[in-house]
Amino acid sequence: MKILWAFAFTVGFSWAVELSVSDVLQKALENNREIKAMQREISAGKLELKSARGAYFPRIKLEENFTRTDIPAYAFMSRLNQERITMQDFDPNKLNNPSAINNFETKIGLEIPIWLGGKIQAGERLAKLNLSILQRENIRKKEDVALKVYEAYGDAVLAKMAVDVSKRALESAQEHQRLAEETYKVGMALLSDVFRAKVYVEKARERLFASQKDYETAKKALELVAGTSLGDFDVADIKECPAVELKGLKETALQRREDLKAMYERAKLFNEYYTLELSNNLPQVYAGAFYSLNSKDSPFGADGKGYMLMLGISWSFDTGLSTLNKARAHLERKKALEERIKGMEDLISFEVDRAKADYEKALSALNSARERIKASEEVLRVMRVRYRNGLARIVDVLDAQTELDMAKLEEVKALVDCWKAYARLKHSVGTILEEVQK
């Protein structure tokens, strides 16, 4: 039965596809909910830009009006527009006391904005800036998701490597149990040593089971970040902590961070808001063309017809200076945002410093853990030799094994921590997508 279970486990494990962090990131960029939401925002921004550009084009207007009146001026005008005026219509009695008259007026026209104080141009520039801001924020959102993928992938790698360490620890514990049993048989050890070794084996088996469950949970967390099911998969082991050049990172971050660039462009928005507001106090030049049909009997009739061309200019000024003060308020908001931008630049520099320090600490911890493994392996070797010769207790061997297991787990954790610190450093600089997609 054990052989069958082991075979099933081996076959099942072999079916699992090994996914690299780049594989998972690609799926996350395609399926992550936050990225999909940002793509919708960008689509909306593109439509807003099309809408702003559409304001340059004439507006076509179609109207159909019905009137019935016996007011002398309007009654005469309706008959005139219907081209039904005769000499009898100039009879003073008819002019002063006309009968009620119906009129169906059909009008089609063009309204053409020539210059509206720069309002249309400012609206287009605003839409362009908003779209550019959304695109930059989308890139930063992808970088945020990439960091989450890196961290979730690192957690999965840590759990997987912990399973491997636990398996080796169980094998070592079983070997210690065998040693205790052999030593007991030749009268060099106590029966209690055998029982202690058995207890240690059961604890090692329990730790292995817990590690396997942790790995399953870590893979589910990785799927959550990716936004899709990854099927039956395994993560690839991390062999080494990536090296990174630590010089010039702050300067690179201030040049590359897309969220900082988005803030710079947000400041430009207020210049356009200022222009847009002032346009209400500037001349408005417009033109139009209309063609009218008039009928006494039905809509779209053509008893009378004619056209009208128009060109106009209007200029109004707010004597209470409300428009001017509102425009100046946008400039003050720009200055407020510029202060926040300076604060963001300082924050980015701090984030780079912190990430760099975390990377250096993690790298140091990794080197330290590897040295402890070498020392622990030597201690365990000596204790096993001494135990065989009756110069040490089984508890000394088990303690040495525990120290070695802890050192191996600490090495795995330090390696993953260093890997995560590397990812956070690249994220703080704004180059994490380049690193993952190499």
C-alpha positions in Angstrom: 0.0 0.0 0.0 2.9 2.4 0.9 4.5 1.6 -2.4 1.3 2.3 -4.3 0.9 5.6 -2.5 4.5 6.6 -3.2 4.0 5.8 -6.8 0.8 7.9 -7.0 2.5 10.8 -5.3 5.5 10.6 -7.7 3.3 10.4 -10.8 1.1 13.2 -9.5 4.1 15.4 -8.8 5.6 14.7 -12.2 2.4 16.0 -13.9 2.7 19.4 -12.2 4.0 22.1 -14.5 6.9 24.2 -13.1 6.1 27.9 -13.5 8.7 30.6 -13.3 8.0 34.0 -11.8 7.9 35.4 -15.3 5.2 32.9 -16.3 3.1 33.8 -13.3 3.6 37.5 -13.9 2.5 37.3 -17.5 -0.8 35.6 -16.4 -1.2 38.3 -13.7 -0.8 41.1 -16.2 -3.5 39.5 -18.3 -5.9 38.5 -15.5 -5.4 40.7 -12.4 -8.6 42.5 -11.5 -6.8 45.8 -10.6 -5.0 45.9 -13.9 -8.3 45.1 -15.8 -9.9 48.0 -13.9 -7.1 50.4 -14.9 -7.5 49.3 -18.6 -11.1 50.2 -18.4 -10.1 53.6 -17.0 -7.7 54.1 -19.9 -10.5 53.2 -22.4 -12.7 55.8 -20.8 -9.9 58.3 -21.0 -9.5 57.6 -24.8 -13.2 58.2 -25.3 -13.0 61.4 -23.3 -10.2 62.6 -25.6 -12.3 61.7 -28.7 -15.2 63.7 -27.1 -12.9 66.7 -26.5 -11.7 66.6 -30.1 -15.3 66.3 -31.3 -16.0 69.8 -30.1 -14.0 71.2 -33.0 -16.7 69.9 -35.5 -20.0 71.6 -36.3 -23.2 70.5 -34.6 -26.0 69.5 -36.8 -29.4 70.5 -35.5 -32.8 69.4 -36.7 -36.0 71.1 -35.4 -39.7 70.7 -36.0 -42.0 73.4 -34.4 -45.7 73.8 -34.6 -47.5 77.1 -33.9 -51.0 78.3 -34.1 -51.6 81.9 -33.5 -53.9 84.9 -34.2 -51.4 87.5 -32.9 -51.1 89.9 -35.8 -47.3 90.1 -36.2 -46.8 86.3 -35.8 -49.8 85.5 -38.0 -48.5 87.7 -40.8 -44.9 86.3 -40.4 -46.3 82.8 -40.6 -48.1 83.5 -43.9 -45.1 85.3 -45.2 -42.8 82.3 -44.4 -45.3 80.0 -46.1 -45.0 82.3 -49.1 -48.8 82.7 -49.2 -49.0 86.6 -49.0 -51.4 88.3 -51.4 -52.5 91.9 -51.8 -55.6 91.1 -49.7 -53.4 90.3 -46.8 -52.4 93.9 -46.6 -56.0 94.9 -45.8 -55.8 96.7 -42.4 -58.7 94.7 -41.0 -56.9 91.5 -41.9 -53.6 92.7 -40.6 -55.1 93.9 -37.3 -57.6 91.0 -36.8 -56.2 87.9 -38.5 -57.7 84.5 -38.4 -55.8 81.9 -36.5 -53.1 80.3 -38.6 -51.2 77.0 -38.3 -47.5 76.7 -39.1 -45.2 73.7 -39.2 -41.6 74.9 -39.3 -38.9 72.4 -40.2 -35.3 73.7 -39.6 -32.0 72.0 -40.2 -28.8 73.8 -39.4 -25.1 73.8 -38.6 -23.6 75.5 -35.5 -19.9 76.1 -36.0 -17.6 77.1 -33.1 -14.8 79.3 -34.6 -13.1 80.3 -31.4 -14.6 80.1 -27.8 -11.9 81.8 -25.9 -9.6 78.8 -26.1 -12.1 76.6 -24.3 -12.0 73.8 -26.8 -8.2 73.7 -27.1 -7.9 73.6 -23.3 -10.4 70.8 -23.1 -8.4 68.8 -25.6 -5.2 69.3 -23.7 -6.9 68.4 -20.5 -8.1 65.1 -22.0 -4.7 64.3 -23.4 -3.1 64.9 -20.0 -5.7 62.8 -18.2 -5.1 60.0 -20.6 -1.3 60.2 -20.2 -1.8 60.2 -16.4 -4.0 57.1 -16.5 -1.4 55.3 -18.7 1.4 56.1 -16.3 -0.7 55.0 -13.4 -1.4 51.8 -15.2 2.3 51.1 -15.6 2.8 51.7 -11.9 -0.2 49.5 -11.1 1.5 46.7 -13.2 4.7 47.3 -11.1 2.7 47.0 -7.9 1.1 43.7 -9.2 4.6 42.5 -10.2 5.8 43.1 -6.6 2.8 41.2 -5.2 3.6 38.4 -7.6 7.2 38.4 -6.6 6.3 38.3 -2.9 3.6 35.6 -3.3 5.9 33.6 -5.5 8.7 33.9 -2.8 6.3 32.7 -0.2 5.4 29.7 -2.3 9.1 29.0 -2.9 9.8 29.2 0.8 7.0 26.8 1.5 8.2 24.4 -1.2 11.8 24.5 0.0 10.6 24.0 3.5 8.9 20.8 2.4 12.2 19.6 0.9 14.1 20.5 4.1 11.4 18.7 6.2 11.7 15.6 4.0 15.5 15.5 4.5 14.9 16.1 8.2 12.5 13.2 8.4 15.1 11.0 6.6 17.8 12.1 9.0 15.5 11.4 12.0 14.7 7.9 10.7 18.5 7.3 10.3 19.0 8.5 13.9 16.3 6.0 15.0 18.0 3.2 13.2 21.3 4.2 14.8 19.7 4.2 18.3 18.1 0.8 17.7 21.5 -0.7 16.5 23.4 0.8 19.4 20.7 -0.5 21.8 21.0 -4.0 20.4 24.7 -4.1 21.1 24.2 -2.8 24.6 25.7 0.6 24.0 22.5 2.6 24.5 19.4 2.7 26.6 15.9 1.7 25.4 14.8 5.3 26.2 17.2 6.5 23.4 15.2 4.4 21.0 11.9 5.9 22.2 13.3 9.4 22.1 14.4 8.8 18.5 10.9 7.5 17.6 9.3 10.6 19.1 11.7 12.8 17.1 10.7 10.9 13.9 7.0 11.6 14.6 7.6 15.2 15.2 9.6 15.4 11.9 6.7 13.7 10.1 4.3 16.2 11.6 6.5 19.1 10.4 6.6 17.6 6.9 2.8 17.4 6.8 2.4 21.0 8.0 5.0 22.2 5.4 3.0 20.4 2.6 -0.2 22.2 3.7 1.6 25.5 3.9 2.8 25.0 0.3 -0.7 24.3 -0.9 -1.9 27.5 0.8 1.0 29.5 -0.6 0.1 28.3 -4.2 -3.5 29.4 -3.7 -2.4 32.8 -2.6 -0.2 33.1 -5.7 -3.3 32.2 -7.9 -5.2 34.9 -6.1 -2.6 37.5 -7.0 -2.5 36.2 -10.6 -6.2 36.5 -10.9 -6.7 33.1 -12.5 -6.3 29.4 -11.8 -2.8 28.1 -12.6 -3.8 24.5 -12.7 -1.5 21.8 -11.2 1.8 23.6 -10.9 5.0 24.0 -8.9 7.2 27.0 -8.4 10.9 26.9 -9.3 13.5 26.8 -6.6 15.5 29.9 -5.9 19.2 29.1 -6.2 20.9 32.4 -5.4 20.0 36.0 -4.5 20.2 38.2 -7.6 23.1 40.7 -7.6 22.3 44.4 -8.1 24.3 47.6 -8.6 23.6 49.8 -5.6 25.0 53.1 -7.0 22.9 55.8 -8.6 19.6 54.2 -7.6 18.0 57.4 -6.3 18.7 59.2 -9.5 17.3 56.4 -11.5 14.1 56.2 -9.4 13.4 59.9 -9.8 13.7 59.5 -13.5 11.9 56.2 -13.9 9.0 56.2 -11.4 5.8 56.4 -13.4 3.7 57.5 -10.4 6.1 60.5 -10.0 5.7 61.4 -13.7 2.0 61.2 -13.3 2.2 63.7 -10.5 4.2 66.1 -12.7 1.5 65.9 -15.3 -1.3 66.4 -12.7 0.4 69.7 -11.9 0.1 70.7 -15.6 -3.7 70.0 -15.4 -4.2 73.1 -13.3 -2.7 75.3 -16.0 -5.4 74.0 -18.4 -8.1 74.5 -15.7 -6.9 78.1 -15.4 -7.1 78.6 -19.2 -10.5 76.9 -19.3 -11.9 79.1 -16.6 -10.6 82.3 -18.1 -12.1 81.4 -21.5 -15.5 82.4 -20.1 -14.2 86.0 -20.0 -12.9 86.0 -23.6 -14.7 86.6 -26.9 -16.7 83.8 -28.3 -16.8 83.7 -32.1 -19.3 81.4 -33.8 -21.1 80.8 -37.1 -24.2 79.1 -38.3 -26.2 78.1 -41.3 -29.9 77.2 -41.3 -32.4 76.0 -43.9 -36.1 76.3 -43.1 -39.3 74.8 -44.5 -42.7 76.2 -43.5 -46.1 74.6 -44.1 -49.7 75.3 -43.0 -50.7 71.6 -43.4 -48.1 69.1 -42.2 -44.6 68.6 -40.8 -41.8 68.6 -43.3 -44.0 70.5 -45.7 -42.5 73.0 -48.1 -45.1 75.7 -48.8 -42.2 78.2 -48.1 -38.5 77.7 -47.8 -35.3 79.7 -47.2 -31.9 79.8 -45.6 -30.0 81.9 -43.2 -26.3 82.4 -42.7 -25.0 83.9 -39.5 -21.7 85.0 -38.0 -21.5 86.3 -34.4 -19.3 87.4 -31.6 -20.1 87.7 -28.0 -18.0 89.0 -25.1 -19.0 89.0 -21.5 -17.1 90.0 -18.4 -17.8 89.0 -14.8 -17.7 92.3 -12.9 -17.7 90.5 -9.6 -14.4 88.8 -10.6 -15.8 85.4 -9.8 -14.3 83.8 -12.9 -10.9 85.4 -12.3 -10.8 84.3 -8.7 -11.9 80.8 -9.6 -9.1 80.7 -12.2 -6.5 81.9 -9.6 -7.7 79.2 -7.2 -6.5 76.6 -9.7 -3.0 78.1 -9.7 -3.0 77.9 -5.9 -4.0 74.2 -6.1 -1.1 73.7 -8.5 1.3 75.2 -5.9 -0.2 72.9 -3.3 0.4 69.9 -5.6 4.0 71.0 -6.2 4.6 70.8 -2.5 3.2 67.3 -2.4 5.5 66.4 -5.4 8.5 67.5 -3.4 7.4 65.4 -0.5 6.9 62.4 -2.9 10.4 62.9 -4.2 11.7 62.7 -0.7 9.6 59.6 0.0 10.9 57.9 -3.1 14.5 58.6 -2.0 13.7 57.1 1.4 12.0 54.0 -0.1 15.2 53.4 -2.2 17.4 53.8 0.9 15.2 51.4 2.9 14.9 48.8 0.2 18.7 49.0 -0.3 19.3 48.5 3.5 16.8 45.5 3.5 18.6 43.9 0.6 22.0 44.3 2.2 20.7 42.9 5.5 19.1 39.9 3.8 22.3 39.2 1.8 24.3 39.3 5.1 21.7 37.0 6.8 22.0 34.5 3.9 25.8 34.3 4.1 25.5 33.9 7.9 23.0 31.1 7.6 25.2 29.2 5.2 28.1 29.4 7.6 25.9 28.1 10.4 24.9 25.1 8.2 28.6 24.2 7.8 29.1 24.4 11.5 26.0 22.5 12.3 26.8 19.7 9.9 30.2 19.3 11.6 28.7 19.2 15.1 26.2 16.5 14.0 29.0 14.4 12.4 31.0 14.6 15.7 27.9 13.8 17.8 27.1 10.7 15.7 30.6 9.4 16.1 30.6 10.0 19.8 27.2 8.3 20.2 28.5 5.2 18.4 31.4 5.1 20.9 29.2 5.6 23.9 30.5 9.1 24.6 27.3 11.0 23.9 23.6 10.6 24.5 20.9 10.3 21.8 19.5 13.6 22.9 22.8 15.3 22.0 22.5 13.8 18.5 18.9 14.9 18.2 19.8 18.4 19.4 22.5 18.7 16.8 20.1 17.5 14.1 17.6 20.1 15.3 20.2 22.8 15.0 21.1 21.7 11.5 17.4 21.6 10.5 16.9 25.1 11.9 20.0 26.4 10.0 18.7 24.9 6.7 15.3 26.5 7.2 17.0 29.8 8.1 19.1 29.6 4.9 15.9 29.0 2.8 14.2 31.9 4.6 17.2 34.2 4.2 17.4 33.3 0.5 13.7 34.1 -0.1 14.0 37.3 2.0 17.0 38.4 -0.1 15.0 37.6 -3.3 12.0 39.6 -2.0 14.3 42.5 -0.9 15.8 42.6 -4.4 12.2 42.8 -5.9 11.3 45.6 -3.5 14.4 47.5 -4.4 13.6 47.2 -8.1 10.0 48.2 -7.4 11.2 51.3 -5.5 13.4 52.3 -8.4 10.7 51.6 -11.0 12.4 48.9 -13.0 10.8 45.7 -11.7 9.0 44.9 -14.9 12.2 45.1 -16.9 13.9 42.7 -14.5 11.1 40.1 -14.5 10.6 40.2 -18.3 14.2 39.7 -19.2 
